[in-house]
Amino acid sequence: MSWFKRREEEKDRPTSTERPKSFDHLWVKCNSCNEIIYRKVIERNLLVCPKCNYHFQLPARKRIECLVDPGTFIEYDAHLAPADPLSFKDSKRYPQRVKESQETTGQKEAILCGEARIEGEPVMLAVFEFNFMGGSMGSVVGEKITRLIERAIEKRVGVVIFCASGGARMQEGIFSLMQMAKTSAALARLQEARLPYISVLTDPTTGGVSASIGMLGNVIIAEPKAMIGFAGPRVIKDTIKAELPEGFQRAEYLLQHGMVDLIVERKDLRRTLALLLKMLKNES
């Protein structure tokens, strides 16, 4: 009987491909170089791999904490939450997906908006949260961005938006697509007021966000190796029936072809944004 007992015990043991839960809490595997790195090292380095400089996705609140002057961020419209205008259901109902994302991220929606200072320079700041339904842009996201821009015009302050999105939110259909026009029109009014808009594209920035606010900045900044585009490379390849260039839809490729103005590492973003805000403010 001991033989059977031993086999049962072996069955309960994790296989060589399974990792104990403590692995996820203590160590991180880099998506680029596959190095296993102590989590605290990654966190001290602003979620950037010290081996290959790969930039991990940075949660919205963590990004704000790393970017703005301490104690200066004042959040706007935190109470706004999405409705369900289409009573949409796929494998789950839309309200259920929203609730799950709210519990995961601690946010009402896929974007944080507010005013802050970056090295003393006032700014209206919006940061997408990719962990909230892929950073998709629905009615509330569009409304919060539009309100932020209107406040910027009222207070004569520049706008910075950090994009990290899979595009429009399909669960809201045409209501989501309308946000592309709505936010673009608001940015046009900002331009008429001669106030600066700086767009920062992080990995990934795709779909309706890249086709609207993502590419409308007076200055367009990208983080290293960020994926930026409208449709995915597989869809494009199947459509045009041709091989895509190496590095297609990565930040470096877009910089080479004039689609973005700067590639800035995360550790340098704070200083770069402060300098640009000061320079563009003087020009306006």
SVG drawing of the C-alpha trace seen along z (x, -y; Angstrom):
<svg xmlns="http://www.w3.org/2000/svg" viewBox="-30 -83 52 85">
<polyline fill="none" stroke="black" stroke-width="0.4" points="0.0,0.0 3.0,-2.3 3.7,-2.2 0.2,-3.6 0.5,-6.2 3.9,-7.3 2.4,-7.7 -0.5,-9.8 2.0,-12.1 4.0,-12.5 0.8,-13.3 0.1,-16.2 3.6,-17.7 4.1,-20.5 5.7,-19.5 9.0,-21.1 7.0,-23.6 4.9,-24.7 6.2,-27.5 5.3,-28.2 3.1,-31.2 6.0,-32.9 7.8,-33.2 5.3,-35.7 5.6,-37.8 9.4,-37.8 10.7,-37.4 9.8,-38.8 10.7,-37.3 11.5,-39.9 9.4,-39.6 12.3,-40.6 15.5,-39.0 13.9,-36.3 16.1,-37.1 14.7,-36.3 15.0,-39.4 14.2,-40.2 11.0,-42.1 12.3,-44.9 15.1,-45.6 12.5,-46.1 10.3,-48.3 13.3,-50.5 14.1,-50.9 10.5,-52.2 9.5,-48.8 12.3,-48.8 14.5,-45.7 18.1,-46.5 19.5,-43.9 17.9,-44.9 16.0,-48.1 12.6,-46.6 9.8,-48.8 7.1,-46.9 3.6,-48.3 3.3,-50.8 0.0,-51.1 -1.6,-54.6 -1.3,-55.6 2.3,-54.4 3.1,-56.4 1.6,-59.5 3.5,-58.9 6.8,-58.6 6.1,-61.6 4.6,-64.5 5.8,-66.7 4.8,-65.1 1.4,-66.1 0.4,-68.1 -1.9,-65.7 -5.6,-66.6 -7.9,-64.0 -10.9,-65.2 -14.2,-63.3 -13.2,-60.2 -16.9,-59.4 -17.7,-58.9 -18.4,-55.2 -19.6,-53.6 -23.2,-52.7 -24.5,-49.9 -26.3,-51.7 -26.5,-48.6 -27.2,-46.0 -24.1,-44.2 -23.3,-40.6 -20.7,-38.3 -19.3,-35.6 -20.0,-38.0 -22.3,-40.9 -20.7,-44.3 -21.4,-45.5 -19.8,-42.3 -16.6,-43.0 -16.6,-46.6 -17.0,-45.4 -14.2,-43.0 -11.8,-45.6 -12.9,-48.1 -12.0,-45.5 -8.7,-44.6 -7.5,-48.2 -9.3,-50.1 -10.5,-52.6 -13.9,-53.5 -12.6,-53.7 -9.7,-53.1 -8.2,-56.6 -7.1,-58.9 -7.4,-62.7 -6.3,-65.6 -4.1,-68.6 -0.5,-68.5 2.9,-70.0 6.0,-68.5 9.2,-70.1 7.1,-73.1 5.4,-73.3 1.5,-73.2 -0.1,-70.6 -3.4,-68.9 -2.6,-65.2 -4.4,-62.1 -3.0,-58.5 -4.6,-55.4 -4.8,-52.2 -4.3,-49.3 -5.4,-46.8 -8.9,-48.2 -10.4,-46.4 -7.2,-46.9 -7.3,-50.7 -10.2,-50.8 -11.8,-54.2 -15.5,-54.2 -17.9,-57.1 -16.6,-57.9 -13.0,-57.9 -13.8,-60.3 -15.9,-62.5 -13.1,-62.7 -10.5,-63.6 -12.8,-66.3 -13.5,-67.8 -9.7,-67.8 -9.0,-69.7 -11.8,-72.2 -10.3,-72.9 -6.9,-73.3 -8.3,-76.0 -10.0,-77.7 -6.8,-77.7 -4.4,-78.3 -2.4,-75.2 -0.8,-72.6 -2.1,-69.0 -0.1,-65.7 -1.8,-62.3 -0.2,-59.0 -1.8,-56.5 -1.9,-52.7 -4.9,-51.2 -6.3,-48.5 -8.6,-51.1 -12.3,-51.7 -14.5,-49.8 -16.6,-47.4 -19.1,-46.9 -20.3,-50.5 -20.4,-50.3 -20.9,-53.6 -20.9,-55.5 -17.3,-54.5 -16.3,-55.4 -17.8,-58.8 -15.2,-59.5 -12.5,-59.7 -14.3,-62.7 -15.2,-64.2 -11.7,-64.2 -10.1,-65.3 -12.5,-68.3 -11.6,-69.2 -7.9,-69.1 -8.6,-71.3 -10.0,-73.9 -6.9,-73.6 -4.8,-74.3 -6.9,-77.4 -6.2,-78.6 -2.5,-78.2 -1.9,-75.8 0.4,-72.8 -0.6,-69.1 2.1,-66.4 1.2,-62.9 3.2,-60.0 2.7,-56.6 3.4,-53.6 3.2,-49.9 0.7,-49.3 -1.1,-52.2 -3.4,-50.9 -6.9,-51.2 -9.1,-54.2 -6.8,-55.8 -3.8,-55.8 -6.1,-57.1 -7.2,-60.1 -5.6,-61.6 -2.5,-59.4 -1.2,-61.1 -2.5,-64.6 0.2,-66.0 2.2,-69.1 5.0,-66.8 4.6,-63.0 6.8,-61.0 7.2,-57.2 8.7,-54.9 11.4,-52.5 10.1,-49.5 6.4,-50.5 4.0,-48.9 2.1,-51.7 -0.4,-51.3 -4.0,-51.0 -4.6,-47.4 -2.4,-44.5 0.5,-43.3 -1.2,-40.0 -4.3,-41.7 -2.2,-44.0 -0.1,-41.1 -3.1,-39.1 -4.7,-42.1 -1.8,-43.3 -0.4,-39.7 3.2,-40.8 5.9,-40.5 6.2,-43.4 9.4,-45.2 11.5,-44.2 10.4,-46.2 7.2,-47.3 4.9,-49.2 7.6,-49.6 8.6,-53.1 12.0,-53.0 10.5,-52.2 7.9,-55.1 10.7,-57.5 12.7,-56.6 9.7,-57.2 8.6,-60.5 5.6,-59.3 6.9,-60.2 9.2,-63.0 11.1,-61.5 11.8,-58.2 12.4,-58.9 13.3,-56.3 11.1,-56.3 13.8,-57.6 14.1,-60.7 10.4,-61.4 9.9,-63.7 12.7,-66.1 11.8,-66.0 8.1,-66.8 9.0,-69.7 11.4,-71.2 8.8,-70.8 6.0,-72.3 8.2,-75.3 9.4,-75.8 5.9,-75.4 4.3,-77.7 6.7,-80.4 6.0,-80.0 2.2,-80.2"/>
</svg>
